[in-house]
Amino acid sequence: MLLERLCLALREVFIQALKPIGLIYLEGNGVKHAIVSDGFGCFEEIFFKQVYFDAEEISRADVVIDLGAHQGTFTIYSALNIKPNGMIISVEPNPKTYSILLENIRLSKHLILEKNLKIHVINRAVYISKKIIKLKLTRWSEISYISTSGNLDVQTITLEEIFSLFHHLKDPTILLKMDIEGSERILLADKQSLELLKRCWRIAIEPHGDLNRIKEALERLGFRISVQNITLEPTLCREWLRYKPKLYTRVIATCRFIASSIAKPKVTIVKAER
């Protein structure tokens, strides 16, 4: 615990030092991607570890739904791997990270046009009804959540509205990624939302709270459930060295090597499959 707290403290110092830089444009392996100062973790989890879905799974999808899109990393990873003429629906409530999501869509415009992809980018919070809610913003760009003590009013969108965007498709293969900072519990307790989730081929949820309740709700829908604890190992530092700007990625690589050698961080994902 002491070592983990030390790593978190060092990460905080590191991120605060990066904040004045603003956006960082990563380039490598045919990708140009804008990230916020604390967005490197999201990038490595998705591009290096494929914590939600791997390229083969995404290539079989007709529709990919990205709930809690943050800076758009999973959205862009999906655009790279989804079949031509596919659809991606990307939902992000925080207006600051939503603007970076739009920037990443712009950076990948050539790919989107080449593959004739339909991209829906929505600045809303997914919820069980249409209303204005309070969103709590924190110093971490990846963490904003629904709370009565929130400091930002945002409009919600329901799963019914999201699924209506592809109502014209006959029996589409749907992948759904969910990282919505605790609101998954609300969706998984709502009968109408569950009926829609039942249509998905595969679901990946980053849980916040009672893991067993999430598993049980998905099992009742007829999914096979697995809980994956994915280790961010020190060797990930090698992947960072494939990207530019070199000064930034070398610093990140060093931090990843040190942090993972000491704390052995993990990402927990609940996977539901047909």
N, C-alpha and C positions, 0 to 999 in steps of 0.2 A: 504493500500500500504506500509506503514512504517513497519508493522508487517511482511508482506511478504518479504520485503527487508532484514529485520533482520534474518528471517529464511533462506533465501538464503545465507546470509553472514555466518551464523553458519554452514550451510551445506558445504560451501566452506572450512571453517577452519577444519571441521571434515574430509573431504575427503583428504585434504592436509596432515593431520596427519596420515591417513591410507596408503598413497602412498608408504612409505618405506616398508610396509609389502608385497607388491606385490600381488600375487593371494591369494584369500581366498577360502578354500574348505568348502562349506556348506554341512552338513549332517543332514538328518531327513526325516521322512515319506517315507523311501525307496529310497531317492534321494541323490546322491552325485554330487555336482555341483560347478564348479570353477567360481568365479566372480572377476572382477576387483574392485579396491577400491571404485569406484563410481557406481558399478553395482547392488547395493542392491535395488535401485528403480525399475529397470527393473525386478528383480526377484519377488518382491512383487506384481507388477502390473500383472504379468503373472500367477504365482503360487497361489497367494492369492485372486486376484480379477478377473482373467480371462478376461482381458480387451478386448482382440481380439476375441477369441472363447472359449467356455467352453468345457469341456471334452466330452459331448454328441455330440456336433457339430463335433468335430475332429474325434470321433469314426465312423462317417458316411462317412468320406472322403476316397477316394482312393489315392488322391494326395494332399499334403499340400505344398504350396510355401511360403517361408519365405524371403521376400525382406527387406533387412536391418536387418540382423540376429544378429548383434552385437556379444555378447559373446556366443550366441547360446541358450539362455534361452527358447525362444518360440519353437525353433527346438527340444529341449529335452522334453519340455512339450507335444509337438505333438507326439514325439516318444512314450511317456508313454501312450498316449490315442488313437492313430490311430489304425485301425484294422490291424491284421496280414497281411503280404505281401504288406502293403502300401508303398508309396513312399513319401519322404520328400526332397524338393529342397531348399537349404539354401544358400543365396547369401549375401556376406559381402565384401565391398571394402577395408576397413581399415586393413592392414596386421597385425597390433598388436592385434586387437580384433578377427580377423580371426584365429590367432594362438590359442586363448583361445576357440574359437568355436571348433577347432580341438581337443583340450584337452577334452572338454565336450563330443564330439563324442566318444573319447577313453574311458572316464569314463562310458559311457552308452553302451559300446560294447556288453556286455552280453545281454542287453535288445534288442538291434538291431538284434543280431543273433537269440535270442529266438523267436522273432516275424517275423523273415525273412524280415526285412525292407530294402528297397533300399534307401540309403542316398546319395544325390549329394551335395557336399560342394564346393562352387564356390567363389573364391577370385576375384570378379569383381564388377563394379558399373552398376546397371541396367540403360539402356538408350535406346534411339530410334534408334541408329545406332552403328555400331562397330567402335571404335576409341580409341585413348588415350586422356584422359581428366585430368583436374586438380582436385584433391580432397583437400579440405580445412580441415585440422585437427585442433581441438580446445583442450583446456585443459580438456574438458569433453569427455570421451571415447564414449559416446552415440551419440555425435554430430560430424559428419564429412559430408561435403556436397560438391557438385559440384560447382566450382567457378573458374573464370579466375585468381583469386588471390591465388589459391590453392598452397600448398607446396608439393604435392605428385602426381606423374604421375601414373594413374591407367588405366587398360584396361576395356572397357565396355562389357556388354553382353545385348542382346536384349531379349524382351519377346518371340519373335519367336524362338530363340535358347533355351530358357528355356522350352517352351512348346513342343519343338521337343524331349525332353528327355522322354516324355511319349506318343509319337505319336502312339505307338503300342497298347495302351490301348483303348478299345472301350467305348466311352461315360463315361469317368471317372468322379466321383464327386470330384470337385476341390475347395479347400479352399485357398484363397490367403490373406496373411497378408502383409501390406505395411507400412513401417516406414522408408522413404528414404529422410528425411530432405529437403523437398521442390521439389524434382524431380518428385513427383507424378503429379505435374501440367504439366510437359513435357509429361509424358506418357498419361495423360488424354486428351491431345490436339492432339495426334497422331492417325491417322485413323487406321493404322495397329495394333497398341497396343490395341486400343479399341475393334477391332474385336476379339482379343484373350481374353481380359478380359470378353467379352460377354459369353464366354464358362464356366466361373466360376459359381459355385453354390452359394458361399458366398464370400464376400470381406470385409476386415476390414482395414481401413486406418487411421493412425494417421496424421491428417492434419497439414500442415505448410503454413499458408497464407490464401487465399480466400476460406473459407469453402463453400460458395454458388456455386462457380464454380465446386468444386469437386462433390457436390450433384447433380448439373444439368447434369454434364457429365455422371454420373452413372445412373441417371433417364432416360436419353436418350437411354441407353442400355437396358432398361426394368426392372431394379432392383427396389425393394421397399427400400426406404432409411430411416434410422433412425440415429439421432445424439445422442450419449450417452455421458453424462458428468458424469464420474465415480469418486466418492469422495474417497480419501484415508483417511479413518476415523481413529481416535486414537486407536480403538479396534484392528487394525492390529498388534499392538504391541504384542498381545497374540500369533499370528501366529509365530512371530519370535522366541518366547520362545520354540518352538517345535524343533528348529534346533541347531546344534553345528557348530563351537566352541562357548561355552556358553558365554565367555567374549565378543566376537564380537557381537553375536546376542542380548545380553542384552543391549549393548550400542546402537545398531540399534533400538531395541524396545523402549528404552527411547527417542531416537531422534525422532522416528515416533510419539510417544505419544505427545511430546512437540510440534513438528512442525504442526501436524494435529489439535491439540487443538487450536493453534494460527491462522494458515493461511488457514486451510480447503482446501488443494490442490486438484485439479481435473485433470483427464486425459480425453481429448476429443477424441472420436473415431467415425468415420463415418462407419456405417455398411450398406452393400448392400446385399439384399437377393432375391432369386428367390421365 
